């Protein structure tokens, strides 16, 4: 019986940490700025656990019955937390209050668990053995949660199903304890009924979680969702109305109505300035649109695409609607696809030099992306560039995120490359910015390949002019150890949300 209770400690420790990780991940996903959100969530959660531990001293009677009730409550609040928060995000203006209310309730209940269990077990062990055993098992459970959450639970089950699954575990601990001590409990039948009902709610939520999530996401997106899948790296959603739109982790990546503006502006100002570009490297850009534009130049002999997510490149190679949009670019015999972390691949695996490098990563909205805009990364890119080669990098909006944009250019300048900034208007995004970087002076093209929908020599000249509200500002250099670009980005874009 004592072994069963110690095993329960491991289970509830695992559940408690999983709820904390879910709250932090969900806050980062919905509110942005992962470090700030995780820091606040962890602080609030630990503070709440402290309150729960303090309150445990006031429980002087019916320790077992109270512990069982707490397990049911933790299971209900923890299990339903992600579902309720996802469903309410679009409708509640004070979402943060609801988020931290859940964190406070779950943390307080979790804080009550271990002190009560220790008091239940105090007659079974000496105090020093009791403390040793309980906290050893508690920390082992926490280790298990911290390993399985990022490697399996979040990528395979998602946040909603993970929360519901561990809600079941908490309730099962309560039911297990109820069964073990059934002869000592006066309200056995009532608690059993409550536990079974709570467990049934978790099971129903788990079974219908995909429908609940689809409902929540359908309210978030204006058009019907035609593709919805989560990879270990990101969540991909495609909607179809008057156009096709791709969203990654809830952020719009392109609209089929105007993506050509973005991609023509990304590729042709650099490609059009040279006639001897043969070897091309594309970092990011797993949708194949940048490669579609590059393939308009017959002198190109090879294109190496490095994109982290195999799911991204797979759907843009095989989905008929998407293949039509990128003109089958990813199926070209000139294209070699590598699914790897661009930083790792560039630093440790690549041995080639390229005539043209396209950096088409998502915006630096978190630190894992921010490293790809750092001085360290641009140094590697510089060494990969041929002597006469050109690099272009999408650099967020110089209007909405002015400091972020110029921070990218300032960081590239600091590795010894010459930068040429320019911008283009893309209706889905507004003014968008780019930098061309090279070891030698950049020359503006005097002509372009045929078949472009947006770009010509006259419009290109205007793209190099920056009005006062987008003109250069001084910024710090984005380094791996400060990631100042991510902070600029979060501050600037949050003011427009």
N, C-alpha and C positions, 0 to 999 in steps of 0.2 A: 504493500500500500504506500509506504514511504517512497519507494522507487517510482511508483506511478506519479506521485506528487512532484518529485524532482524532475521527472520527464516533462511534466506539465510546465515547470519553470522554463525549460528549453523552448517549448512550443510558444509560450506567451512572450518570451524574450524575442523570439523570431518575429512573431506577429507585431509586437510593439515597434520594432525597428522598421519593419516593412511599412507600417502605417506612416511613420515619420518620413521615410524615403518617398512614399507615394505623394505625401503632401508637398514635399520639396520639389519633386519632379513636376507635379501638376501646377504648382505656383510658377515654376520656371517656364513651363509650356504655355500657360495662359497669360502670365504677366510679364515675362521676359526677365533679363538680367539674372542668370542662373546663380551667380555667387551671392548676390544680395538676397534673393528669395530663399536659397538654402540656408544661409546664415540666420535670417530672421525666423524661418520655420524651426530650425534646430534649437535656437535660443528659446523660442516660445514653448516648444515641446518639452524641453528639459525643465524649464521653469514650472510648467504645468505638472510634470512628474513630481517635482519637489513639493508642490501644493498637495498632490495626492498622497505622497508619503507622509506629509504633516497631518493630513486629515485622518490617516489610518489610526492614529492614536485614540481617536474618539469612538472607534468601533470596539466596544468592550464585550458585546454579547453576539451570539450566533455568527461566529467567525466563518464557519463553513458556508452557511446559507448566504452570507454577505459576499464571500469570495465567488460563489457560483453565480450570484446575481450580477456581480461586476463583470464576470466573463461573458455573460449574455449581452450586457450593455456594451462592452468593448467590441464584441463581435458585430453588434448591430451598427454602432456609430462608425467603427473602423471599416466594416465591410461595405457600408453604403456611402462612405465619404466621397469617393471618387465619382460615383454615379450622380449623387446629389449635386456636387460641385460642377461637374460637366453640364448637367441639365440646366442648372441655374445661371451659368455664366452669362448667357445672352440676355437674361431678364432682370438681374439684380444689379442695380447701380453700385451698391455698397458690397461688392463681391468679396473684397478683402476682409470685411467684418465677418461674413459667413465662413470664409476659409479659416480664419484664426479662431472662430468659435468652435469649429470642428477640432482644430489642433488642440485647443484648451481642454475640451471635453475628453477627447481621446487620451491626451497626455495625463490628465488628472486621474482618469480611471486606470491607466497603465501604472501610474505611480502608486496606486493603492494595492496593486496585485502582490508584488514581492513582499512588502511588509506583512500583509495578512498571511501569505503562505508561510513565512518564517515563523509567525506566531502559532500557526496551526502545527508546524513541525517542531516547535521548541521542546516538546516533551520526548521527541524521538532521538535527538542528538544533543551532545554538549554544544555550548554556544559557539566555541571556536570551530568545531566541525560543521555546525549548521551554516555559519557564515561562509566558510570555505566551499562547501558543497553547493549551496544555493547560487553564490556569485560565479563559481566556476561554470556551472551549467548555464547560467544566465548569459555569460560572455560567449560561450560556445554557440548558443542560439543566435546571438547578435552577429557573430562571425558568419554563420550559415546564411543569415538574411543578407548581409552586406555583399556576399559573393554571388548568391543566386539571383538577387534583384537585377543587377545590370546585365548579367550574362544570360539569364533565361527568363525570369518572370516578366520584366518590362518589355523586352523585345518580342517574346512569344505570346504572352497572355494579354499584354496591355495593362494600363493602370486600373481600369474598371474591374476586369476579371481577376486581377491579382488581389485587389482589395476584398472582393467578394469571397475569393477562395480562402484568404486568411481570416476573414470574418467567420467562415465555417469552422476553421481550426479553433478559434477562440471559443465558439459555442460548443464544439465537441469536447474541449477541455472542461467546460462547465458541466456538460452532460456526463462525462466520464467521472468527474469528481462526485457528481450527484449519485451516480450508480454505486460507486465505491462506499459511500457513506450513507446509503439510503436508510439504514436502520437507525441512524442518529439524527435524521432530519424530520422535523414535524410537518413541514409543508412540502414534502417530497413530490406529491402528485401535481401540485400547482406549479412548482418550479420545472418539473419535467414537461408539463404542457407548454410553459413559456419557452423553454429551450427548444422543444420540437418546432414550435411556431416560428421562432427566430431562425432556426436552421432552414426551415422550408422557404422562408423569405430569401435567404442567401442563395439557396439552390435555384429558385425561380429567377433571381436576378442574374445569376451566372449563366443559366440556360438562355435567357433572353437579352444578355448583355449586348450582343451585336446589334440587335434591333434598337435597344435603348441608345447605344452610341450612334447608330445611323440617324435616329430621330434628333439627337443633340446636334450632330454635324449638319443635318439637313437644314436646321434652323440657322446655322452659322453661315451657310453658303446660299447665295441668291438663286443659283441654278441647280438642277438635279445632279446628283452625284452618279457618275457612270463607272468610276474606278476608285476603290478605297482599299489600300493595303499598307501595312506597316512592315518595314524591313528592320534589321537590327540597328540601322543608322537613322532612319527618319520615317515619317508618315507621308505617303503620297496620296493625294486626292485629285481626281480629275472631274470637273463638272462640264456639263454641256447645256448651253442655252442657244443664244445666237452665235456663240463662239465656244471654243474649247479653252478651259483654263486649268492650269496645273498649280496646285498648292502643295508646298512642302512644309510640314509642321504648322499648317494654318496660314502660311504666308504665300501670297501670290507670286508665282515665278514667271508666268507668261500668260498672255491672252492671244489666241490665234488671230484676232483681228488686227493686232498691231505689233506682234513680236518681230516682224520683219524690220521694223524701224530700229529696234534695239540691236538686232544682230547685224544688220547692214552697217550701222554706226560702229559696232564693235570690231568688225573685220576689215572693211574696205578702206578706211583711211590709212591703215598700215599696209595692207596687202597691195593696194593700188599704187603705193609709192616705190615698189620694187618689182622688177621683172624676173629676178633670179631666185625667188623663194621656192625651194624644193622640199625641204624637210620641215614639217610643222609639228608642234606639240600643243595640245589643248588640255588644259588642266581644269577640271569641272566640265560643265557643258555636256553632261550626259544625255541631254535631249537631242543632240545632233544638229541643232540649228546653226551653231557656229561652223560646224563642219560642212553643212550644206552650202554656206556662203564660200568657204575656202575651196570647195570642189569646183567652183566656177572658174578657177584659174588652172588651165591645163598643164602649166609647168610644174605644178605640185606633184611630187612623186610619192610621198608617204605622209600619213598623218597618224600620230600616236595620241590616243585619247586616254587620259588617266582620270577616272571618276571612282569615287569611293564605293558607291552603292551598285551592286550587280543588278538589283531590281530596276533601278533607273534605266540603265542601258538596255536591259532585257525588254522592257515594255516599249522603248522607243526603237527597238529593232523589229518587234513582232506585232505590236498592235496596229491594225490596218489604218485607223484614223490618224495615229501619230506618225506612222511611216509616210503617209501622204503629206503630212505637214513638213517633215524634214527631207522629203524627196528620197527616202531610202538611204540617207547619208551614212548611217551606221553599218549598212550592209555593203558599202563600197569595198572593193578589193584593195584600195589604197589605205584603208583605215585599220589600225590595230588597236583593240580595246584592252585596257589594263584596269582592273578593279582593285584599287589600292589607295592607301592614304597618300595624297600628293606630297606631303612633307617627307614622309618616310621614303617614298619611291625616289624622289629627287635627290635626297641626301645619300641614300645607301645603295640604290639599285640601278640608277641611270648612269650610263657611261657615254652617252651621245651628246653632240651639240646640235642645236636647231637654228634654222634661219628665221623662224617666226614662232613665238610662244604666245598663246592666248590663255589668259587667266580669267576664267568665267565662274568664279565661286559665288555661292550665296553671300549676301551682305554679312559683315562681321558682327553679328548679333550676339555671339557668345564666344567664349575663350578658345574653344576648339576650332572655330572659324577664324578668330582673330590672329592665331598663330600663322595663318596663311597670308596675312597682310603684314607680317613683321619684318624687321630689318634682317633677321637671321634667314628668313625664307627668301627674301629678295636677293640676298647675297648668293644663295644657291642658284637662283634663277639666272643671275648675271653670269655665273660661271658656266651655265648651260647654253648661253646665247653665243652664237657665232659672232665673229668680229664685226661683221656688217649687219648682224641680225636685228630684228625688231621684236619688242614685246608690247602687248596691249593688255590692260587690266580694267575690268569693270570696277567702278570705285564709288558706288552709291550716288545719291543725289547731291549735287552742289547747292541746291536750293533748300531742300528739307534738312539736309545734314551737312552743312557747309564745312564745319570743322573736320568732320569725318573724312570728307572728300579730300581736303587739302592735306590732312594728316597722311593719307595714302601717298600722295605725291611727294610730300616732305620726306617720308620714310624711304621711298625709292631714290630720291636725290642723295640720301645719306649713304647709299651703297656705291655711288659713283656713276650712276646712269643719268643720261639727259632725259628730262621728262617734258612732254608736250601735252597739256591738258585740253580737253574739249568736251562738249556736251551735246545732247540731242533731246528733243521732246518726244516722249513716248506716252500717248494718252492714258494708258493703264497705270503709269507710274509717275507721270509728270516729267520735269527736267531730270535727265540722268547723265552721269558723268563717267569719263574714261580718261586714262592716261596712256599715251604711247611712250615707251622708254627704249633707249638705244645707247650704244657706246659712241656712235657718231651722230652728226646732226641729222635731224629728220627733215625730209623734203615733202611738201604737200603735193599730192597727186594732181596731174593736169588732165587726167582722163580716167574713166572707170570701165569695167567690163559691162557688157550689155545685160539688160534684163532686170536692173535694180528698180525697186518700186519707190524708194524714198530718197536715196542719196544721189547727188550730182555735184559737179565741181562748185557751182554757185552756193548750194546749201552747205557744203563742207566748209567753205571759207567763213560762213557765219557761225559755224559750230566752234570755232577757235576763239570767238569773242565772248567775254564774260561780262555781263552787266554788273553794276555796283553791288547788288544784293547776293551775287554769287562769286564776287572777286576774292582773291587770295587772302587768307588770314593765317597768322602765325599759329603753329601747333607744335606739340612735342612729337618726337619720333616714336613710332609704335615698336616697342621691343618685347621680347618674350616675357621678360620679368616684370613689365608694367602693364602691358595690354591696354594702353591708354586709348587706343582706337575703339575698343569695345565700350569703354565708358563714354567717350564722345558720342558714339552711335546711339547708345541707350538714352542718354540725356536729350539728344536732339530729336530722335524719332518719337519719344514718349510724349513730347509736347504737342505732337500732331495727332495722337490717338485719342 
